[in-house]
Amino acid sequence: MIEASSDVTVPVRPPEAYAALSDLRHADWLPGVNKLRHIGGPPQGVGARYEVEAEVAGRSFSGVLACTEDLPPERTVMTIEDGLDLTITATARPAGRGTRVMLTVRYSVGGGIAGRALERATAGLARREVARAMERFAATFTRAAPTRVRAGT
């Protein structure tokens, strides 16, 4: 299992940052996502389901991204329903006059020696993609305000 995290501080209050984090209609900032289309459930919140086309670890895939947890204005969790073992957790917490947003992506590409080798080989790429996703997310608020992005584990 690979885990990649990054955070950014955005110049808005937590409810506004959370609204953007949890709105899958406009979540093209997520790592590797090329296309999203609503296919069922509410547009936001638990049960929201979106067909997703993405590239993860150098491999293209399509699947269904679903919101499985929604705790406004602090935490949302999205998972791929079938296929790739992928969980995306996003949090928003007060930070001075803005909000610290953290994105954590956990994925597994399968068991065995080959799966573990592929996970190790893609870990650095995953960390860079998550950091870039946070940069894209911050850019949705303003390009003029300074942001702080930090890549994690």
N, C-alpha and C positions, 0 to 999 in steps of 0.2 A: 504494500500500500504506500503510495506517495502522497505527501501532504505539502502543499505550497501555499504560503500566506503572504499578504502584502497589506499595507495600510496607507491611508492618505487622510489629510485633514482638509476638509472643505469649508468654505466660508458661509455656511448656512446652518440653521438650527437642526437638531436631530429629526424632528418630524418631516422636514423637507428632504433631508438626505435619505431618510428611510423610505419615503414615498418613491423616490427615484430608484433606490435599491430593489424594492419589491415590485416594481412595475415591469413585468416581463414583456409588455408590448414594446418597450423601448430599451431592452436589455442587450442590444447589439454590442455594448461595451464589454460584455462577459468574455473571458478568455476563449479564443478559438471560434466563437460563434460567427457564422456567416449569414444565417437567415433564421428568423423566428416567425411562426404563424400560429395564432390562437386556434385550438381545435376542440376545446371543451372546458366546461366549468366556468367559474367567474373569471373576469379578465385579470383580477388580482386576488391574492390570498390563497388559503389552503384550497386545493382542488383545481386551481388554474393549471391548464395543460397547454403546452405549446410544442408544435413540431419544430425541431431544431436541426439545422444542418451546421456541422462544425468540423474543425480539424483539431484533433488532439494527438499529441505525440507523433506528429507527422502523418497521421492517418485520418482520412475523411470518414465521417459517419453521419448518419441521421438517426434520430430517435425522438422520444417524447420527454421533454423537460417539464417536471411537475413541481408545484410548490407544495411541500409536505409539512411545513411549519411556518407560522406567521405570528410573531409577537410584537406588534407595533408599540412604540416606535424604535424597537431595539434589534430584533433578530428575525431573519428569514432564512429558510433552508429549502433548497431545490435539489431534486435528484433526477437522474435518468431512469425512466420506468423499466425499460428492457434493454438488454445488451450490456453496454459499458457500465462498470461499477463506478459511478461518479456522483459525488455529493458536493454541493456548493453552499457554503454558509456565509452570510453577510451580516455584519453587525454595525450599528450606528450608536456612538456614545458621545456625550458632551465633551468638548475639548476647548476650554477658554471661550472665545466668541464664535466658535465653529463646531464642527462635528468630526470626530475621528471615525473613519469608516474602515472596517477590516474585511477582507475577503479571504476565505480559506477554501481551497479546492483539494479534495481527497479523491484519489482514483486508484483503481487496480486494473491491470490489463490481463490478468489471468494467473493461474498457478504454475507451478513447476519452475524449472531452471530458466527456460526461455522467457516466461513471464516476468520473473524477478530481474533478469538481465535487461529486458526492455524497460522496466520501471526505472532501474538505476540509470540507464542510458538517457532517459527522458526527464529525469528529475530537474536538471539545470534549466532545460527548455521550459518546463512547467513553471518554475519559479519566475523566469523572465516574462512569460505570458501573463501570469497573475499580476506582476508589477505593472506591465503595460496596460492591463485591464483597469487597474486603479488609476493610472494616468488618464485613460480615456473617460473614466467615470468622473474624475475631477474636472475635466475639460467641459463636461456638460453643464457645469455651473458658471464657469467664467474662465477665460484664457488670461485675464489680466491679473487676477489675484494669485499670490504665491501659494503653492501647495507643497506639502512634504510627502514624498513617497518613499516607503522603506520596504524592501523585499525581505521576506522572512524565510523561515525554514521550508 
